Structure formats: C-alpha cells, structure tokens
C-alpha cells in the first residue's frame, strides 16, 4: 500500500517548472501550462483509479479513491484507508482494524511527496519529451514521457497524459525497473474546491475505540 500511495502522489500532482535541463520545447510548453494552472489553485480535489500489473501482464492490484489538497496539506481516501497530512504530522488510518498510525512528516525521507511535486522536483531529476496524442475517457490528450536523470531511480519511465482542453492530468502509466507497470486515470478534477481545514487533521474522538499507534 505504501508503494501505491507513492505512485498516487506522482500521478495526481505532477507540476513542472522551467529548467535548462529539459530539451523538448513542445513538452515543456504543455507542462508549463499544467504548472501555471495548478499553482493558481488554492485547493484541489480529484477522483482516481490505479491499477498495478506485474511483468507477466496480469493485474495484481486495483485501487480507487479521492484526493484532496490545500496548499501542501493533503488527504487521500483509498479503499478502506486514509492518509492525512497537515505538513507536520501524517496520520494513516486503517478502517478495517480501526487503527491509526501517527508519524512526523519529514519531506526529506520521502522520495516523492506532494510538497516536492509543487516545486521544481522534476526539473532536477527527470527529462521529458513529447510522444504524441492519445485518448483517455473520450478526451484528447498530449502524451509526455519522463525518464530519470539518475539511473538509480526505481522508475524507468513515466508517461503523463495531459487533457488538451483543460491542461490537467487525465491519466498515463508508470513503469518500474522490476517490470511492474501502473496505469492510472484521474477524473472530476476540481480546482479551488471547497475543502474544510479539518480535512487535514485526524480526529480520534470521531473514531470510537480507535487504536492509536504513535511512531513519532
């Protein structure tokens, strides 16, 4: 599940800023438009689906849910689990076990995080190029391929599909070196969504009998 959450943060919050390290002007222009649009939002909400296939092509795991973000705070609801971050603390709640794990938020310990993804993270660590047009859910999308500059990255390739009409991420895929392949779609993307600040704090009083595991 932790790996799926890491993948999720990639596909929901890809924002890229200008950098001399990039070489494809068409890809850069498209990603700059995504950056401009997302950075103008004070908050956002989106639904998502995420499928994992192994090297043999068989689907191993499928997840769907909703993602909320306000500034650098985020709340992910995914298949019986919630991950909440107020930029200081991270709460991971498992509904089936009625258990919440609490840890300190440390962006330096995260390979990929929402906070990194709204800065120049990809400019420093990935190259990108335009690879054509594809369809996602009836939407005409520009396809952009990212490859890591550092060969030690777990990903060999990331494909982003940008909706031409809205300049938002509509879907794509991620390929790991071990042969695992993730496909994803994003729907109902809403910028400046009305989101209450209490969405970013876990209230133990609202979860009767919850077991608290404090890892701080």
N, C-alpha and C positions, 0 to 999 in steps of 0.2 A: 504493500500500500504506500509506503514512503516513496518508493520509486515512481509510482503513478502520480503522486502529488507533485513530485519534482517535475515530471513531464507536463503536468497540468499547468504549472506556473509558466512554463515555456510557451505553450500554445495559446494561453489566454492573454498574455501581457507582453507580446513581442513589440517593442518600440525601439527604433534605431535613430541615432543622430549622425550628423555628417562626420566623416573622417577620411583622411588621405589614404588610409589603409585599404579602402574599397576601390574597385576598378570598373564596375559596371554602372554607367550613369543612369540607365533606364531603371535598374533595380533600386538604385539609390533614390531616384525621384519618387518611386512608388512608396518605399519605406519611409522617406521623409514626410510624405503625406499622411501615413499612418501615425507617425510620431506627433505631427502637428495636431492631428485630430484628438488623439488620446490624451496628450498633455494639456489640452484645453478643457478636459473633463475634470470636474471636482470629485466625481464619483462615477462608478460604472457597475453594471450588472450584466451577466450573460449566462445562458444555459450552455452545457457542453456534453459531448459524448466522447468516450475514449476507448479504443479497442487495441489490445495487445495480441500480436501473432508471433509465434516462435519461428525459428529458422525453417521449420517444415511447412510453414504457411497456415497452420491450424490456429484458430483463435483460442487463446488461453484465458483471457480475462477481458471483461467489458464493464465499463463504469459510466455513469451519467450523473449529472447534478447541476448545481448552480454556484456561481462565483460572484462575490460582492467585493468591491474595493472602494476605499475612500482615502485619498492621499496614499500613504504607504501601509495603511491598515487593510487587512483582508479577512474574509470569512468564506470558507469553502464548505459546501454541503455535498457529500458524495456517498451514496449507497450505505446509509446507516452510520456514517461517520461525519464529524465536523472538525475542521481545523480553523482556529480563530487566532488572529494575531493583532495586537494593538501597538506593534513596533517596540514593545518592551517585553511582553510575555506571549508565549504560544500555548494555547490550550488544545489538546487533541482529545475529543470526546468520542467514545465508542458506545453507541446507543444500546447494542445488544447486551453488553456487560455492565451498562450503566457506570462506566468508569471514565474519568478524565485525567489525563497526564498533563502536568504543568511544567514547562521548561522556560528558561530565559531565552529571549530572542537574541541571536548573535549572527548578523548577516555574514560575518567573516567565515563562519562554519558552514555556510550554505553555498553549494556550487552554483545554484541558480535560485534566485528568490525574486519576489515581486519588487523589492526595493532596488535590486540590481537592474531589473528589466526596465525601469523607467529612467535609467541613466544611460551612459554610453557603453554598457556592458558588451554588446555585440560588436561595437566598433573595435574594441580591443582584442576580442577573442575569436571572431568569425569573419570570413569573407563571404560575399554573396554575389549571385548572378541571376539575371532574368532568364527563365527557361521556357516561356510560352504562356498560353491561355488554357485554362481547364474549367470545367463546370462542377459546382458544388450546390446541391439542392436547388437547381434551376438558376443559380447565379453565375454570371460570367466573371471569372477570377483570373488575376495575374498570378503566375506561379514563380516563386523565387526560391532558389536553392542556397542554403548556407552550409559552409564547410568550416570546421575548426582550424584555426591557425596552428594551435598546439596539437600535435598528433596524439597526445596522451588523453585527450578528451574521450569520454565514453561513447559519444555520438560520432558517427562517421558522416552523417548527412541529416539536415533538417529542411523540409520543404514547407513553405508558407504559401497559402492561397489567400490573396487579398481581393475582396469584393470590389470590383471596379466602380460600382455605383456609390458605395458608402465609404471606401477607404478604411475598412475594418477587416480583421482576420476572420475568414469564413471556415477555414479548415486546413488540412495538409497531412503531413506524415513526418515521422522521426525514425531513423534507422540507427541501431546500435551496432557496435563492432561485433558483438556476440551473435548477431543475426536476428535479434528481436526487432520487430517492426511495429510501430504505433501509428494508427490512423486516428484522426480526430475531426470533429466538426464543432462549430460554435454557432449558436442561434440566439435570436432575441437579444442581441447586443444593444444595451441601453446606456447611453452616456448621460451624465448628470441625473442619474436615478435618485429618487428619494430614499435615502438609507439612514436610519436612526443610528446614532453613535453607540447605542447599547448593543448593536450587532457585533461589535468588536471586543466585547468582554464576556467571558463565560460566567454566568450567574449560578452558583451552586445551589442557591435557595430555590431556583426554579426547577431543579432536578432532584426530586425527593429521593433520599437514600443513595445518592451518587458516591462512589468510592473515589477519593482524591489521592492521586499518586504525584507527589511533589518532587520533581527531579532537579530543582534549582540548587 
